[in-house]
Amino acid sequence: MLEDLFTLLRIPSISAKPEHAPDMQVCAERWQKLLLAAGADKTMILPTTGNPVVYAEKIVDPSAKTVLVYAHYDVMPAEPLEK
């Protein structure tokens, strides 16, 4: 589990910096793999005008209520370092 976390931490997914747009795609792809490994039935990376959206679903019982989890997979820039 820690190694999975470390693989994410190594990706400089800094969405506020345009030069990291390719890293955002790499991070989305990593999340997709992790979600599938965790048991998701289906995953998709959806392109947007900004950063890609990662979608996953796990249907245990089609008649059960839906639970939505929303989270960010980007990080804030370290600068300004003095703050």
Summary of the structure (lengths in Angstrom):
residues: 83
radius of gyration: 14.8
end to end distance: 31.0
largest distance: 52.5
contacts: 154
relative contact order: 0.20
helix: 34%
strand: 14%
